[in-house]
Amino acid sequence: MDEEGWYSVTPEPIAKHHAFRCGSGVVVDGFTGVGGNAIQFAKRSKQVIAIDIDPKKIDYAQHNAAIYGVDHCIEFIRGDFFLLAPKLKADTIFLSPPWGGPDYVKRKTYDIKTMLKPHNGQFLFNVAKGSTSRIVMFLPRNVDINHLAELSLSVSPPWSLEVEKNYLNGKLKAITAYFSEASV
């Protein structure tokens, strides 16, 4: 892992929980980084597609998956999630986009409209919803919950939203938002 990988990888207990919640279908990990979530998805899912734009991150993710013995269960793609998503179909798209480094904790509120890079939360949601009926976003603990609600209400009919607080060692670590398309 590189320095960014150490502070950005999802803690293993939370990644295991995400895998449990995402189920056993086809899961796309749109910003796989060093592969923490993809590894856990591979232990439960039928198919895992792990995408990252950084070739070094893909190399790290493949290495880490091999250590866990699941490298053969994951399709690793070096590429831009925003360009690849329209060509994908998945039961769940998992998104842990770059939060902007560890400085996000210095802000009272994390604003997905302005702080997510390279695109805002609405753009991210819109791209993902074209390829799935379920989007899971792993976000900073100080994310504005109202912005998540706005995402779910931005489509017609509105998607359901469940917001989960992720604790590790008794401390709030992050927020996971589960969006599901309304049943027809």
Secondary structure, 3 states (H helix, E strand, C coil): CCHHHHHHCCCHHHHHHHHHHHCCCEEEECCCCCCHHHHHHHCCCCEEEEEECCHHHHHHHHHHHHHCCCHHHEEEEECCHHHHHHHCCCCEEEECCCCCCHHHHHCCCECCCCCCCCCCHHHHHHHHHCCCCEEEEEEECCECHHHHHHHHHCCCCCCEEEEEEEEECCEEEEEEEEEECCCC
